[in-house]
């Protein structure tokens, strides 16, 4: 059952999450998508929308990882890939209820739950390019997946570059701070686009087998 749902989970999860934070960010007058992080949408009376979105995406990615584990059962990335995806998924799910602090507090005192949210968030951004790179090692030698090797490598480079820029932009005094929200979204969308493409590849492979 999970194998049949894998392409759906890998496409619907990232797409709905992106639609959710984009729409929510545009509708909130107290929020600037250019500057504010996605996690800051969890703050306030309507924050439950973002919290649920985090948890929903986490469950989708967890199911996606389980489906990949059952689909690619031997060779490179057959174990490490799903494990990394599962860790990322769990970090998304757990970080939902752990509401972040406003970005203005990042240079000062943070609450415990804000600190924990930051830890799980850091794991997501650190492991996303690692996960894609692990699968790139598989794609470049597997004829079935060779068509994804170039895009996967581009996604890895984009994620790494934006993670570095995010670190530079985090301090309030940084000249890039006003663009912190845009930089973070570029990193997130690079990973989601890669997951989406991977899911479509699984769907195409299943159609060929069927």
C-alpha positions, 0 to 999 in steps of 0.5 A, a space after each residue: 500500500 505504501 509503495 502505491 502512495 509513495 509518489 502521491 506523498 512526495 508530491 502532495 506534501 511539498 506542494 501543499 506545504 508551499 501553498 500554505 506558507 505562501 498564502 498564509 504569509 501574504 494574508 498576514 499584515 504583520 508578516 513580511 515574507 521577504 524578511 521573516 522566516 517560514 517558521 514565524 508564521 506559527 506565532 500568533 492566533 493563526 499560528 496553528 495553520 503553520 503548525 499543522 502544515 509542519 506536521 502534515 509535511 513531516 508525515 508525508 515525507 515519512 511515508 515517502 521515505 518508507 515507500 522509497 525504502 520498499 522500492 529501492 532495496 539494494 545498492 547505494 542509498 538504499 539504506 542511508 537515503 530513507 534514513 536521512 529522509 526519515 530524520 528530516 521528516 521527524 524534524 519537520 513533524 516535531 518542530 511544528 508544536 515547538 513554536 519558534 521565537 520572533 527572528 528579532 530574538 535570535 541574537 538575544 534570549 530565546 525560549 526553550 521551545 524556540 531553541 529546540 525548534 531551531 535545533 530541529 530546523 538546523 537539522 532539516 537544512 543541514 541534512 537536506 543537501 546531504 540526503 540529495 547528495 546520497 541519492 545523487 551517488 545512486 542516480 549517477 550509476 543507476 541507468 533507471 535514475 540517470 536522468 535525475 543525476 544532473 538535476 539532483 546535483 544542481 539541487 544539492 549545490 543550491 541547497 548548500 549555497 542558500 544554507 551558507 547565505 542563511 547563516 550569513 543573513 541571520 544576525 540582525 546587523 547583517 546586510 542580508 538580513 532583510 532578505 533572510 525570508 527569501 533566502 530561506 524559501 529558496 533553500 526550502 523550495 530547492 529541496 521540495 522541488 527535488 523531492 517532487 521530481 524524485 516522486 514523479 520518477 517513482 511514479 514513472 518507474 511504477 508505470 513502466 513496471 505495470 
